[in-house]
Amino acid sequence: MDYRWTRNPQGQFVDGHEQEDVVNYRQPVFLPAQEEVQLKLRTWDKENVEEVGVLLQDRHTVVWHHDESTFYANDRRKIRWVHKGETAVPYAKGEGVSLMVADFVSADYGS
């Protein structure tokens, strides 16, 4: 019947970052706004000496980045019966009970 007990053929993870509406927002709206914010950030040179931004006066903008990982119980079955004609397909998030670990990180203040 042409089935083999083997690794699951996996495709690339799909999350929608390249959808048309996302790209149309990112290019003309988000990236120009991000460039404007860059002028209000504190920066440092190679010797960790603070450099003053172009628009930085008494106040500056602090950027906080969000970092997260999700762990699943019995995370994705790796081996199963696979037909010889089956090919890898993209897969979506979400496979039951999970634990998410998250933190916020800043160049100014650490985490």
N, C-alpha and C positions, 0 to 999 in steps of 0.2 A: 504493500500500500504506500510505499515511499515515505514513511514517517521515520524519524530518527530521534532518539532520546539525546537532546543536545541543548546547548545554550540558546536562550531566547534571542532572536535577531532584533536588536534594538536600533531604533532610529534616533535622530537628534531630538532633544527636548523642545517643545513648542510652547511659547508663552505669549505671543502676540506683539512683541516689540517692533516688528516690521509691518504691522497692519497699516493700511493707507492713512487712516485718521491719526494714528500715533505719529507717523513720519511727518504728516502735514502740520501737526502741532509743534513737533520737536524743532524742525528747521526754521520756520519764520517767527516762532514765539518763544520757545524755551531757551534755545541757544543764544539769541540776542539778549534776553533778560539775564542769562548766566554771565555773559560778558560784562554787563553793567555791574553786577554784584562783585565780580572779580576786582573792580577798582576800589571797593570798600573793604577788602580783606587785608588782614595783616599777613605779611610774607616774611620769609627768612632767607638769608644767603647761606653759603656753604659752611660758614663758621657759626651758624645759629644766631646771628645778629639780626634783630628785627629790622625790617625795611618798611618804611611808611608808604602806604598806597597813595595813588594820585588824589583820590577824593577823601582820604582819611584825615579827619580833623580831631575832634574830641571823642567821636564815637566810631566804632567799626562794626562790621557784620561778622558774626561767628557762624560758620556752616557746620551743622551736625549731620553726619552720614549715618544711615541706618543699615545695620548688617544683621542678617539672619540666616539660620540653617534650620531645616526641618528633617527630623528623623522619624522613620516609620518602624513599627514592630513588624518583624518578618519582611523587611524591606525587599520588595520585588522578587518574586520567584525567578531564579536564574536559569534553571534547567527544566525543560518540558518536552513533550512530543511535538516536533516541528516537521511540517511537510517540506519536501525538497524544493518545492516551487515557492515557498513563502519568503517574502522579502521584508527587510526592516521598514517600519513605519514610525512616524513621529508619535510621541505619547504626551499626554497631558498630565498636569499635577493631580494629586489626590488619590490616595490609595488607602483609605481607612484611617484608623486611629494613629495620631502622630503627636510628636512633641516638638514645639518650635522654640529655639533658643535665639534670643535677639539682644542687641546692644546698640548703643549710640556712640559714635566716635567723632572727635573733633581734633583738628590739628592744633588748636589753641589750648585745649584742656585735656586731651587724651580721651579715655573712655570712662 
